[in-house]
Amino acid sequence: MNTFGEIIDQIAISSKIIIHRHVNPDPDALGSQLGLAESIRATYPQKNVLLAGEGVGDLDWISTMDTVKDTDYQDALVIVVDTANRPRISDQRYQQGAKLIKIDHHPNVDPYGDLRYVNTSASSCSEIIADLINTAGNKLRMTARVAASLYTGIVGDTGRFLYPSTTVHTLAVAAQLVSFDFDANLINLKMGEITLNQARLQGYVYDHLEVDDSGAAKLIIPQSLLHSLDLTTDDAHVIVSTPGRLKGVHSWVMGVEQLDGTYRVHLRSQGPAINDLAAAHHGGGHPLASGAKAQDEAEMQQIFTELITLQQQFK
């Protein structure tokens, strides 16, 4: 594992920096990516700093991506944030840079990069980036735009400070960030904002959630439903945490059918660790929040069966 100092020094000597994050980005992926980029830009205006990755869906209010050409990677420092393993890096051209740095808070299942800093105790990658900037002194600046981006990421990955990953240090960092001149309340409102059809999708959750006696639950969101509500698969992210509000539900798997008939799988838990289960199905993540893939409904049922076993063993 490398130190903040080594990463800061590498940033200081690099004239071109391209920052990547994971596919299907969440607020932390975008917040940490943009926050780091804006800090570098504010400190070193002469550097060429670019954000790389595919589309961000309805999270474009947080950040949008730059147009990155193949030639931009020549002699560039590439930094990947909030991404545990290489297959989940958005835009696989990350390999074309001169040097690669990994900054993450997921379990270090894939220790890629020439330099890497992984802190699984951090609530979010945005919290790590805030610590990196605070450590850097005058080599990295904290501005209102940087603070707003990092605050967005922390709020997103802590569920507005409700998840167990929230620590005393998390709250201290958040307090520092909100001391800057940005509208934290507006960010909180945007985080909770949903459309009428997304609200109808939440109603579907309560009507169709299958709950096992163990406390494990399963839900499948078919493409036909999304089509009827004029929603995309990205729009379904608003319901991922919904089952956790129900008494008696302690872990759950949600499969959102993709256009090709496969399923994007969301795994959440209030008890048993589910990241190994996710890894067994082409995914990974945190012990209590992970993602995976399923080829069909049969694999969705298999994941649910395995989740029931985990829940029974935990109880």
Salt bridges, closest charged atoms under 4 A:
ASP9 OD1 - LYS139 NZ 3.15
ASP26 OD1 - HIS22 NE2 3.41
ASP28 OD2 - HIS105 NE2 3.43
GLU38 OE2 - ARG41 NH1 2.73
GLU38 OE1 - ARG145 NE 3.36
ASP58 OD2 - HIS237 NE2 3.28
ASP66 OD2 - ARG41 NH2 3.29
ASP70 OD1 - ARG93 NH1 2.84
ASP72 OD1 - LYS69 NZ 3.74
ASP82 OD2 - HIS22 NE2 3.15
ASP82 OD1 - HIS105 NE2 3.12
ASP82 OD1 - HIS106 ND1 3.84
ASP91 OD2 - ARG93 NH2 2.86
ASP104 OD1 - HIS106 ND1 2.66
ASP110 OD1 - ARG86 NH2 2.72
ASP131 OD1 - HIS169 NE2 2.86
ASP157 OD2 - HIS105 NE2 3.20
GLU193 OE1 - LYS190 NZ 3.20
GLU210 OE1 - LYS218 NZ 3.81
ASP234 OD1 - ARG264 NH1 3.93
GLU299 OE2 - HIS281 ND1 2.78
GLU306 OE1 - HIS281 NE2 2.90
